[in-house]
Amino acid sequence: MWHWAHVCAGAKIGSGVSLGQNVFVGNKVVIGNNVKIQNNVSVYDNVVLENDVFCGPSMVFTNVYNPRSFIERKDEYLTTTVRQGATLGANCTIVCGIEIGEFALIGAGAVVNKDVKPFALMVGVPAKQIGWMSKYGEQIDLPLSGTGTAICQHTGEKYVLNGEFISLVLE
């Protein structure tokens, strides 16, 4: 935990978590094991970060879809879930109420406003899928849809594309 980090008493935080400088963690936040939250990130209420998630510097979570300073909407917080191993790039924005799939990678500066598939590579404003990522963190050479297989050159793990979804084959 680095300088000026603030963790509210109700937060649930796993082991091996790293909180960078100027990080805020709200009361109704769940953070799994081995999560890395870089500098200047606020993890607001109703955000769930599963194990091994990486939050890049100055990335943003929201928790109310249509905030107004003069209307209290704490009872309207939407839950955002970031699944195991996902990476959220520097300065990206995650609009509340969505799920980011396992091992997905959100590019720097992207604005994510809808659910993200496992292993998806998302970039842009609004974020669009441009490819697939391996568990290791390298782009997989498969089209966005169709059928096919690919082997990670670093780990030997096999990925299978079936329609518009990719899966890791455990042998």
Secondary structure, DSSP 4 states (H G I P E B T S, - for coil): --TT-EE-TT-EE-TT-EE-TT-EE-TT-EE-TT-EE-TT-EE-TTEEE-TT-EE-TT-EE---SS-BTTB--GGG---EEE-TT-EE-TT-EE-SS-EE-TT-EEPTT-EE-S-B-TTEEEETTTTEEEEEE-TTS-EE---SSEEEEEE-TTT--EEEEEETEEEEEP-
